Amino acid sequence: MSRHNNEEQEEERLLLRHFSHEHPLELACDDSSRPEADRVTCVGCGIHLLPRKAYYTCRTCDFSLHRPCYNMPRKVHHPTDPGHDLVLHLSTSFACKGCGNPGSGFSYHCGICLQSYHILCSVLPLSISHYSHPHVLKLEFSPPNYDGLEGFCCDICKNPGSHHWLYRCGTCEFDVHLHCAISNGQGHQSHTQETN
């Protein structure tokens, strides 16, 4: 066997397959000298890769996944839909049932309920502690019902809530938008859900 054939076989072994892309991917490392505007973006979550972090990329086209997205489990069980598996999909667009925001890239999808969830929403902690409230706030998958009216007013930002997920202390009726509960870095998680 020639040296050239050995090199080709070694190169083929380093190329990996992922369900979300038709071409093989290879492990690469982002060049830290790249200007911020030219940084590599993960197709799975839309987040720019950090300098000097490993990621998977396609030589044929503009497709890259950072390691956490590459390693996301194909199926998860989530308490928002306890009777069904949520399956990882690559979508050009979807509306997240969890936060209500549009998305593209990876989502967890229930083919029975026809609902999709951002991958980052699917890993939100099931309960958190937050500096603004003395009790643990639990992740709720639908808004509370106050005197026959569904909805809430966020007790942190004072803006109305939506028909999507929120963090809540049921004892105190303390309701918080997802982004208000986790955006300022003051909260910390207590319990997370399990994935397969």
N, C-alpha and C positions, 0 to 999 in steps of 0.2 A: 504494500500500500504506500502510495507516495505521500510526501509531506503535505502536499496541497489537499489531498483527500482527507488526511487527518485534521487539517485546519477546518475544512468544510464540516466535518462531522462534529468537531468541538463547537463550532459556531451554531450548528443546528441544535445541539444539546442546550445551549444557552438561550435559545428562543423558546418562549412560553406561549401557551394558548390560554385565552380567556373567553368565556361565553359571550361577552359583550362586543367582541371585535372579530372580524373575518380574517385579519392577518396576524401572524405571530408577533409577540411583543418581546422586547429585550430589556433587561435591567440596565438602567443608566443612572447617572448622578447629575443633578442640575449644576450648571456652571455658575459659581457665585459672582463672576464678573459681568454677567448678563444684566443690562438695564432693567429696571422694574417693569417698564412697559412691555418688554419682550420675555418676561418670565413665563415658564410653562404653566398651563392651567390644566387641572385634572378634569377630564370629561365626566367622571362619575359624580363629583360634588361641586364643581365649578370654583374650587379654591385654588389660588396660586400656590405652587410648590415652594417650599422654603429653600433658600440656597443651601447647597451641599447635602441635600437629602436625596436618597435613592427613590426612583420611580420606574414605572414600566412604560415603554414607548414603542411606537410602531415606526419602522424604517420607511414604510411605503406611504403613509399618510399622516396627517396631523392628529394623532390620537395618543393621549397619555393618561395614565392612572397613577395616583400616588399609592403607596403601599397599603394604607388602611382601606382604600376603596377596592384595590385589587383583591384584598383578603376578606372582603365582606362576605358573610355566609349567604348562600343562595336562598335559603329558607329560614324564616324566624317565626317564633310564636310570640305574639304580643297581646297584652291584656285588652287592648282596644277592640280586638276581634278574636276572642279566645277560642272559638270553634274552628277557625281556619288558619292555614299557613299563609304567611305573607311571603311572596316570591320576589327576589331581586330582578328588576327590569331596567333596561336602558331606554329612556323615552325622550323624544324631542320636546314634548311638553306635557304637563299634567298639573292638576290642582291638588295640593296637599290637603287631605282631610283633617290632618292634625292642626296645622297652623293657618290654613286657608290661603296661603301664598302660592303663586304659580311656581313651577319648577321645571327643570330639564336635567337630563343626566340620569343617575340612578335613583330609583324609587323602590319602595317595597309595595307590592300590589296584591290585593286580594281579588282573584279571578271570579269569586262567587259574589262578593258584595260590590265589586267594581270600584273599589276605593284604592287610592294611592297615597303614600306617605313619603316625605323627604327622608333620606337615610339618616340625616341628623335629627329629625323629629323622632324617628324610631328608637333612638338611643337616649332620649331624654330620661333623666332619673325619675323614678316613680314617686319620690318624695324628696324635698329639699328643706334645708333650714335657710332662712333669709333674715338679714339684720332688721328688717322693717316689722317683723312679727315674732312674738315669743314662741309660737307653736310651729310644728312641722307643717309644711304645705304639701298637699298630695296632688299628684297629677290627675285631673278629671278629664274625661273624654267627651263630655257635653256640659253646656253651661247650666247653672242652677236655675230653678224656677222660683221666682219671688212673686207671691200673690197672683199666680196664674200667668205671669209674664216671664218668658224665657229670655235670659241675657243677664249681663252684670255690668257694673262699673268697676274698673280696675282701682283697687285701693292704694296703688302706688302712684300711677300717673293721672288718675281721675278721669280717664277717657273711657268711652263705652267699650264693652267686650263684644265678642262675636259668637257665632254658633260653633266655635272650634274649641280645641283644648285650652285648659287654663290650669294654674296652680291654685289650690284652695285649702283653707282651714274651715271645715264644715262647722266646727264648734262656734267659731266667732263670725262666720259668714264673711271671711276675709278672702277676696277673690283677686287674682293677679293674672295679667296677660303673661303668656310664655316668655316673651322677650323682656318684659319688665322684671320677671323673676330671675332670669339668668344672664342678662346683658351686662350688668355692672360689676360682675365678678364678686359681689358681696355674698351671694348665696353659695352653699355647697351641698353636694348631693348626699343623700342618705342611703337610698336603695336604688338599684337599677334592675331592669328586666334582664332575663336570660335569653340568649340566642342559641340556636342549634348549630 
